[in-house]
């Protein structure tokens, strides 16, 4: 994949380093995810799941990132030649990725499913009995929900919701009033399943399905009696869906966001998907209606929404085509019949999710809710999901008479509605609900418990790199740190005060907080290693995160690398810092781990000589995280816990030769392969030793499984 540049920095020795393009880096990340769908050793339904994940990621890319590019199509101001080239290249890469998806779907996955007796039948593949069943299903379940709209001056082009399935039809003949209006639109309700299982008596020993688009397509003529259906196509439009509210100009943010949610599905169009057989006449008509150029048109060889094929995974539900079930172990440090509060008085607790269960966090909160000595609970909420035991525990705490303060981030993208609903439920029963700081997202993940112990009140804090979401806690790698450290808990109390009343934050003891000084503190730590390396002291930086795009932090890393610091970056997604460019970033290595689990933990390690420090954080190294969000980073000072994190979160991933990809100087990623076995001259007649493979996630799963 060609990678364009978007900006550059000049180092202290005058060398210019060009950054990689962020959006192309995002698309390159999705190519790495798609690679899992290509691997024959991956269970069949899991390969389909990865294909759906890429489609879901692309939807969000167009809903959010493409809008920032003025939809890849309509620049707000004239672009120079480099800008036009970047736009054209990005559009080209996006089209290639979509084409690659559908080629994989049609030429590899569908035949593999068919070989196993699982098929999605097209119209021409159905038997007479199957046709009759589909027609009956259409008349009974589908037709009553459809209302085709014929376009004329009294019936303009209808509002088409974001990512909804629709049909456009070109009719011949005249309507009931003798007019020639030839275009009609059929909206497909979201309530209809996208895949329908045929009854067993029509399947033999196979599992057979029909898609809702195929069902409707087969009966389009029934929707237009007296007219002939000529050309037609399914289509889907993707719209800009990032809610934008002027917080300085609204009196009630929650009310403003709820009103904005009503209009989210009808934002500016950014992409149009149609069937590959769609005629130029119909596609041009749709492009004109949505005010899109040809570059925004995607002709797809299959369903226009691959995400909805996730339904097939649930419908087939065959364990042999899924990953073996992984049961997370209960956190080893909490395996005791005693109180978690008593355990914390003996030292900090670290939970490595999902290898260890999120149940440990719930157990901590559950004990706090039901302990009569606990007086107050404060918590930030970013993403919890619509159905959350954690939120129910907070409601129980209120009902038990405890002071409960919840900082709800209403602007958590695509979770706004769930968060608004939880905020209203908590307020209704008497919890203190606040929404953070105007103009900033509260992305820090923290929970503070105040407990009376004798004549004093002692505080306990939970800090996390991930969200308080029990569902994603089973799929994302994250770290939960529970502590009674007086200085850390005092800092957490200060941050909650900042979020509640915007009072000036005091000098913190151990926490680093954005947007105040997190970025500056990280730069200072990088510069400290650079100064040491320049003096000949061995210095090392290892950083694990999801995204690296902040230019000031990247500049500091470049300078440190040129001073001799050895730098390893484990960046799952977009990374704008090129690796190992001769004379520029020779000492910087970049790798990405794409595995069964979503890598989500943020771990920052710095070493100068024998002096080492390690920080966990809620923040990726992005400009928005450093300057437009409330984020936290905190030290892990317990020597045994720090060693554990280095072993499990850093070294295990640096030695991964199964799920790792490494970046070259041009920004291209290559999947790491185990070293080939070598025969020694003295044993030329003997078989070579087996290749040793090391997948970090698999190793950690096995490690924690062995602990029970």
Secondary structure, 3 states (H helix, E strand, C coil): CCCCEEEEEECCCCCEEEEECHHHHHHHHHHHHHHHHHCCCCCHHHHHHHHHHHHHHHHHHHHHHHHHCHHHCCCCCCCCHHHHHHHHHHHHHHHHHHHHHHHHHHHHHHHHHHHCCEEECCHHHCCHHHHHHHHHHHHHHHHHHCCCEECECCECCCCCCCCCCEEEEEEECCCCCCCCCCEEEEECCCCCCCEEECCHHHCCCCEEEEEHHHHHHHCHHHHCCCCEEEEEEEEEEEECCCCCCCHHHCCCHHHHHHHHHHHHCCCCEEEEEEECCCCHHHHHHHHHHHCCCHHHEEEECCCCCHHHHHHHHHHHCCHHHCCCCCCCECCHHHCCCCCHHHHHHCCCEEEEECCECCHHHHHHHHHHHHCCCEEEEEEEECCCCCCCHHHHHHHHHHHCCCEEEEEECCCCCCCHHHHHHHHHHHHHCCCEEECCCCCCEECCCEEEEEEEECCEEEEEEEEECCCCCCCHHHCEEEEEEEECCHHHHHHHHHHHHHHHHCCCCCCCCCCEEECCCHHHHHHHHHHHHHHHHHCCCCEEEEEEECCECCHHHHHHHHHHHHHCCEEEEEECCCECCCCCCCCCCCCEEEEEECCCCEECCCEEEEEECCEEEEEEECCCECHHHHHCEEEEEEECCCHHHHHHHHHHHHHHHHCCCCCEEEECCCCCEEECCCCCCCCCHHHCCCCCCCCCCCCHHHHHHHHHHHCC
